[in-house]
Amino acid sequence: MAGRNPNKKILIVGPSWVGDMVMAQSLFIALKQQDPAVIIDVLAMDWTRPLLQRMPEVNNAISMPISHGIFAWKMRGELGLSLRDKHYDQAIVLPNSWKSALIPWFAKIPVRTGWRGEYRYGLLNDARKLDKKALPMMVQRFVALAHPASQSQIKPTYQAPLMIGEPPNEVINPKRQSVQQKRLILCPGAEFGPAKQWPTSHYAALADSFLTSGWQVLILGSKADISTADEIVSLCRDKSDNLISLAGQTQLEEAIDLLGTADYVVSNDSGLMHIAAALQVPLVVVYGPTSPAFTPPLANNANIIQIDIDCSPCFKRTCPLGHHNCMKQLSVESVIEQIKTTK
């Protein structure tokens, strides 16, 4: 066809969660390893698009105008029709929902790949049956879709996400007292639910320990995390200018670049945790009701701390037993010791 790009073009229907989109970079890397000339466009929710801007494998991030969970048949059809002239050779659909496969079908993309999910026969013509035991990690399930269907249940090797940060905007980047001053960034939020959150009193005690040692301590998070961050600040004994909460004050792209400036990050199992890992920043992740076996931080310098109690991991948004011991009993001292042994 006249004017058609001779290079293979792939449309990725991206996941909605920040952490999942970070892990999807491993799929983009695998596709580029197979064919360095492949053109990768990603259909993404607007709140995840800043991540894609930091991934050199991505050619274009296409705005997904339909909110997560909304069906919107007409809008999906219109978007699919608008993508027909892009002449994609293949679509890879990462979400498991039926509706997520509609847009590539409307776009008449000839090869539409994904796991069967919600019985998407017809919408996907390269629908694969997932063996969760063979592919226990989410990143493995993403990367397996880069390979032929005959290899779908073979545990793939993968390269960890590697995002490229930029120098942070100086307006939002707090000044350090000296070039030697170290920076600890705390990420105390968790969109999944309060069960994932290490107690604010623990974060405050951790902050005090490093403030006493002369570190600068920043708190990052979304607007939903403002009250959590404010509580941490209120519980800190040290009220110096070295303790700064930026929760609710940064756009995602600004948070990415600030994380890249950290000497150490301490985080719950969250989207910011995955970003810090992809930036290769030294990291401690506190796990409670979830398991690092499925969506761990994908970096060699990421350290996981989780205590062994009978009811964990329960994968609940709130503690079903009401005690939250999986997080309360995870001590501040264990986190401090982990940082001391690796910094």
CORNOR-V240327 format. One record per residue. RES is the residue in one small letter. SS is DSSP state (H for helix, E for strand, C for the rest). PHI is phi as a letter, one per 40 degrees, with the letter a starting at -180 (* if undefined). OMEGA is omega in radians with two decimals (* if undefined). Layout:
res=RES ss=SS phi=PHI omega=OMEGA
res=RES ss=SS phi=PHI omega=OMEGA
This chain:
res=m ss=C phi=* omega=-3.09
res=a ss=C phi=c omega=3.07
res=g ss=C phi=g omega=-3.11
res=r ss=C phi=c omega=3.13
res=n ss=C phi=c omega=-3.10
res=p ss=C phi=c omega=-3.14
res=n ss=C phi=c omega=3.11
res=k ss=C phi=c omega=-3.14
res=k ss=E phi=b omega=-3.12
res=i ss=E phi=b omega=3.01
res=l ss=E phi=b omega=3.05
res=i ss=E phi=b omega=2.97
res=v ss=E phi=c omega=-2.96
res=g ss=C phi=c omega=3.07
res=p ss=C phi=c omega=-3.07
res=s ss=C phi=c omega=-3.07
res=w ss=C phi=c omega=-3.11
res=v ss=H phi=d omega=-3.11
res=g ss=H phi=c omega=3.13
res=d ss=H phi=c omega=3.12
res=m ss=H phi=c omega=3.06
res=v ss=H phi=c omega=-3.13
res=m ss=H phi=c omega=3.11
res=a ss=H phi=c omega=3.11
res=q ss=H phi=d omega=3.11
res=s ss=H phi=c omega=3.04
res=l ss=H phi=c omega=-3.14
res=f ss=H phi=c omega=3.13
res=i ss=H phi=c omega=3.14
res=a ss=H phi=c omega=3.12
res=l ss=H phi=c omega=3.12
res=k ss=H phi=c omega=3.08
res=q ss=H phi=c omega=3.11
res=q ss=H phi=c omega=-3.07
res=d ss=C phi=a omega=-3.09
res=p ss=C phi=d omega=-3.11
res=a ss=C phi=c omega=-3.10
res=v ss=C phi=c omega=3.11
res=i ss=E phi=b omega=-3.08
res=i ss=E phi=b omega=2.98
res=d ss=E phi=b omega=-3.08
res=v ss=E phi=b omega=3.04
res=l ss=E phi=c omega=-2.95
res=a ss=E phi=a omega=2.97
res=m ss=C phi=c omega=-3.05
res=d ss=H phi=d omega=-3.08
res=w ss=H phi=c omega=3.10
res=t ss=H phi=b omega=-3.06
res=r ss=H phi=c omega=3.08
res=p ss=H phi=d omega=3.08
res=l ss=H phi=c omega=-3.08
res=l ss=H phi=c omega=3.09
res=q ss=C phi=c omega=3.13
res=r ss=C phi=b omega=-3.13
res=m ss=C phi=b omega=-3.04
res=p ss=C phi=c omega=-3.13
res=e ss=C phi=c omega=-3.02
res=v ss=C phi=c omega=3.10
res=n ss=C phi=c omega=-3.05
res=n ss=E phi=a omega=3.03
res=a ss=E phi=b omega=-3.10
res=i ss=E phi=c omega=-3.09
res=s ss=E phi=c omega=3.04
res=m ss=C phi=c omega=-2.99
res=p ss=C phi=c omega=-3.05
res=i ss=C phi=b omega=-3.10
res=s ss=C phi=c omega=3.12
res=h ss=C phi=d omega=3.10
res=g ss=C phi=g omega=-3.13
res=i ss=C phi=c omega=-3.09
res=f ss=C phi=c omega=3.02
res=a ss=C phi=f omega=-3.13
res=w ss=H phi=d omega=-3.07
res=k ss=H phi=c omega=-3.14
res=m ss=H phi=c omega=3.09
res=r ss=H phi=c omega=3.10
res=g ss=H phi=c omega=-3.14
res=e ss=H phi=c omega=3.13
res=l ss=H phi=c omega=3.10
res=g ss=H phi=c omega=3.11
res=l ss=H phi=c omega=-3.12
res=s ss=H phi=c omega=-3.12
res=l ss=C phi=c omega=-3.08
res=r ss=H phi=c omega=-3.09
res=d ss=H phi=c omega=3.04
res=k ss=H phi=c omega=3.07
res=h ss=C phi=f omega=3.08
res=y ss=C phi=c omega=3.09
res=d ss=C phi=c omega=-3.06
res=q ss=E phi=a omega=2.95
res=a ss=E phi=b omega=3.02
res=i ss=E phi=b omega=-3.04
res=v ss=E phi=b omega=-3.08
res=l ss=C phi=c omega=3.07
res=p ss=C phi=c omega=-3.10
res=n ss=C phi=c omega=-3.06
res=s ss=C phi=c omega=3.10
res=w ss=C phi=c omega=-3.06
res=k ss=H phi=c omega=-3.13
res=s ss=H phi=c omega=3.13
res=a ss=H phi=c omega=-3.08
res=l ss=H phi=c omega=-3.02
res=i ss=H phi=c omega=3.07
res=p ss=H phi=c omega=3.11
res=w ss=H phi=c omega=3.06
res=f ss=H phi=c omega=-3.12
res=a ss=C phi=c omega=-3.13
res=k ss=C phi=f omega=3.06
res=i ss=C phi=c omega=-2.94
res=p ss=C phi=c omega=3.12
res=v ss=E phi=b omega=-3.07
res=r ss=E phi=b omega=-2.95
res=t ss=E phi=b omega=3.05
res=g ss=E phi=i omega=3.02
res=w ss=E phi=c omega=-3.03
res=r ss=C phi=d omega=3.09
res=g ss=C phi=f omega=-3.08
res=e ss=C phi=c omega=3.05
res=y ss=C phi=f omega=-3.02
res=r ss=C phi=c omega=3.12
res=y ss=E phi=d omega=-3.11
res=g ss=C phi=g omega=3.08
res=l ss=C phi=c omega=3.01
res=l ss=E phi=b omega=3.07
res=n ss=C phi=b omega=2.98
res=d ss=E phi=b omega=-3.09
res=a ss=E phi=c omega=-3.04
res=r ss=E phi=b omega=3.11
res=k ss=C phi=c omega=-3.08
res=l ss=C phi=c omega=2.98
res=d ss=C phi=b omega=-3.04
res=k ss=C phi=c omega=3.13
res=k ss=C phi=c omega=3.12
res=a ss=C phi=c omega=-3.12
res=l ss=C phi=b omega=-3.03
res=p ss=C phi=c omega=-3.07
res=m ss=C phi=b omega=3.12
res=m ss=H phi=d omega=-3.11
res=v ss=H phi=c omega=3.08
res=q ss=H phi=c omega=3.13
res=r ss=H phi=c omega=3.07
res=f ss=H phi=c omega=-3.03
res=v ss=H phi=c omega=3.12
res=a ss=H phi=d omega=-3.13
res=l ss=C phi=c omega=3.05
res=a ss=C phi=c omega=-3.03
res=h ss=C phi=b omega=3.14
res=p ss=C phi=d omega=-3.11
res=a ss=H phi=d omega=-3.13
res=s ss=H phi=c omega=-3.13
res=q ss=H phi=b omega=-2.99
res=s ss=C phi=d omega=-3.08
res=q ss=C phi=b omega=3.06
res=i ss=C phi=c omega=-3.09
res=k ss=C phi=c omega=-3.05
res=p ss=C phi=c omega=2.92
res=t ss=C phi=c omega=-3.13
res=y ss=C phi=a omega=3.03
res=q ss=C phi=c omega=-3.12
res=a ss=C phi=c omega=3.06
res=p ss=C phi=d omega=3.13
res=l ss=C phi=a omega=-3.12
res=m ss=C phi=c omega=-3.14
res=i ss=C phi=b omega=3.10
res=g ss=C phi=c omega=3.09
res=e ss=C phi=b omega=3.07
res=p ss=C phi=d omega=-3.08
res=p ss=C phi=c omega=3.05
res=n ss=C phi=d omega=-3.07
res=e ss=C phi=c omega=3.12
res=v ss=C phi=c omega=-3.08
res=i ss=C phi=c omega=-3.07
res=n ss=C phi=c omega=-3.12
res=p ss=C phi=c omega=3.12
res=k ss=C phi=c omega=3.07
res=r ss=C phi=c omega=-3.13
res=q ss=C phi=c omega=3.10
res=s ss=C phi=a omega=3.14
res=v ss=C phi=c omega=-3.13
res=q ss=C phi=c omega=-3.07
res=q ss=C phi=c omega=-3.14
res=k ss=C phi=c omega=-3.07
res=r ss=E phi=b omega=3.00
res=l ss=E phi=b omega=3.09
res=i ss=E phi=b omega=3.11
res=l ss=E phi=b omega=3.11
res=c ss=E phi=b omega=-2.98
res=p ss=C phi=c omega=-3.10
res=g ss=C phi=c omega=3.06
res=a ss=C phi=a omega=-3.11
res=e ss=C phi=c omega=-3.08
res=f ss=C phi=c omega=-3.12
res=g ss=C phi=i omega=-3.05
res=p ss=H phi=c omega=-3.14
res=a ss=H phi=c omega=-3.12
res=k ss=H phi=c omega=-2.96
res=q ss=C phi=c omega=2.97
res=w ss=C phi=c omega=-3.06
res=p ss=C phi=d omega=3.13
res=t ss=H phi=c omega=3.12
res=s ss=H phi=c omega=3.11
res=h ss=H phi=c omega=3.10
res=y ss=H phi=c omega=-3.14
res=a ss=H phi=c omega=3.12
res=a ss=H phi=c omega=3.09
res=l ss=H phi=c omega=3.12
res=a ss=H phi=d omega=-3.14
res=d ss=H phi=d omega=-3.13
res=s ss=H phi=c omega=-3.09
res=f ss=H phi=c omega=3.05
res=l ss=H phi=c omega=3.11
res=t ss=H phi=c omega=3.13
res=s ss=C phi=c omega=3.07
res=g ss=C phi=g omega=3.12
res=w ss=C phi=c omega=2.90
res=q ss=E phi=c omega=-3.11
res=v ss=E phi=b omega=3.08
res=l ss=E phi=b omega=3.04
res=i ss=E phi=b omega=3.13
res=l ss=C phi=b omega=3.09
res=g ss=C phi=i omega=3.13
res=s ss=C phi=c omega=3.08
res=k ss=H phi=c omega=3.12
res=a ss=H phi=c omega=-3.09
res=d ss=H phi=b omega=-3.07
res=i ss=H phi=c omega=-3.11
res=s ss=H phi=c omega=3.09
res=t ss=H phi=c omega=3.14
res=a ss=H phi=c omega=3.13
res=d ss=H phi=c omega=3.13
res=e ss=H phi=c omega=3.10
res=i ss=H phi=c omega=3.13
res=v ss=H phi=c omega=-3.11
res=s ss=H phi=c omega=-3.12
res=l ss=H phi=c omega=3.14
res=c ss=C phi=c omega=3.05
res=r ss=C phi=c omega=-3.12
res=d ss=C phi=c omega=-3.12
res=k ss=C phi=b omega=-3.07
res=s ss=C phi=c omega=3.13
res=d ss=C phi=c omega=3.12
res=n ss=C phi=c omega=3.08
res=l ss=E phi=b omega=-3.01
res=i ss=E phi=b omega=3.03
res=s ss=E phi=c omega=3.06
res=l ss=C phi=b omega=-3.14
res=a ss=C phi=d omega=3.13
res=g ss=C phi=g omega=-3.06
res=q ss=C phi=b omega=-3.09
res=t ss=C phi=b omega=2.91
res=q ss=C phi=c omega=-3.07
res=l ss=H phi=d omega=-3.13
res=e ss=H phi=c omega=3.10
res=e ss=H phi=c omega=3.09
res=a ss=H phi=c omega=3.10
res=i ss=H phi=d omega=-3.06
res=d ss=H phi=c omega=3.06
res=l ss=H phi=c omega=3.10
res=l ss=H phi=d omega=3.13
res=g ss=C phi=c omega=3.14
res=t ss=C phi=c omega=-3.02
res=a ss=C phi=c omega=2.94
res=d ss=C phi=c omega=3.05
res=y ss=E phi=a omega=3.07
res=v ss=E phi=b omega=2.99
res=v ss=E phi=b omega=-2.99
res=s ss=E phi=a omega=2.85
res=n ss=E phi=c omega=3.00
res=d ss=C phi=c omega=-2.99
res=s ss=C phi=a omega=3.09
res=g ss=H phi=c omega=3.12
res=l ss=H phi=c omega=3.07
res=m ss=H phi=c omega=-3.14
res=h ss=H phi=c omega=3.10
res=i ss=H phi=c omega=3.12
res=a ss=H phi=d omega=3.11
res=a ss=H phi=c omega=-3.13
res=a ss=H phi=c omega=3.07
res=l ss=C phi=c omega=3.12
res=q ss=C phi=g omega=3.09
res=v ss=C phi=c omega=3.06
res=p ss=C phi=d omega=-2.87
res=l ss=E phi=a omega=2.91
res=v ss=E phi=b omega=3.12
res=v ss=E phi=b omega=3.09
res=v ss=E phi=c omega=-3.13
res=y ss=C phi=b omega=3.07
res=g ss=C phi=b omega=-3.04
res=p ss=C phi=c omega=3.12
res=t ss=C phi=b omega=-3.06
res=s ss=C phi=b omega=3.06
res=p ss=H phi=c omega=3.12
res=a ss=H phi=c omega=-3.07
res=f ss=H phi=c omega=-3.09
res=t ss=H phi=b omega=-3.13
res=p ss=C phi=c omega=2.97
res=p ss=C phi=c omega=-3.00
res=l ss=C phi=c omega=3.12
res=a ss=C phi=a omega=-3.12
res=n ss=C phi=c omega=-3.12
res=n ss=C phi=c omega=3.02
res=a ss=E phi=c omega=-3.11
res=n ss=E phi=b omega=-3.07
res=i ss=E phi=b omega=3.05
res=i ss=E phi=b omega=3.11
res=q ss=C phi=a omega=3.14
res=i ss=C phi=c omega=-3.08
res=d ss=C phi=c omega=3.01
res=i ss=C phi=b omega=-2.96
res=d ss=C phi=d omega=-3.00
res=c ss=C phi=c omega=-3.09
res=s ss=C phi=b omega=0.02
res=p ss=C phi=c omega=3.14
res=c ss=C phi=b omega=3.13
res=f ss=C phi=g omega=3.10
res=k ss=C phi=c omega=3.14
res=r ss=C phi=c omega=3.03
res=t ss=C phi=b omega=-3.09
res=c ss=C phi=c omega=-3.10
res=p ss=C phi=c omega=-3.14
res=l ss=C phi=c omega=3.05
res=g ss=C phi=g omega=-3.08
res=h ss=C phi=b omega=3.10
res=h ss=C phi=f omega=-3.07
res=n ss=H phi=c omega=-3.13
res=c ss=H phi=c omega=3.09
res=m ss=H phi=b omega=-3.11
res=k ss=H phi=c omega=-3.09
res=q ss=C phi=c omega=3.06
res=l ss=C phi=c omega=-2.89
res=s ss=C phi=c omega=3.04
res=v ss=H phi=c omega=-3.10
res=e ss=H phi=c omega=-3.14
res=s ss=H phi=c omega=3.11
res=v ss=H phi=c omega=3.12
res=i ss=H phi=c omega=-3.13
res=e ss=H phi=c omega=3.11
res=q ss=H phi=c omega=3.14
res=i ss=H phi=c omega=-3.13
res=k ss=H phi=c omega=-3.08
res=t ss=H phi=c omega=-3.08
res=t ss=H phi=b omega=-3.09
res=k ss=C phi=c omega=*
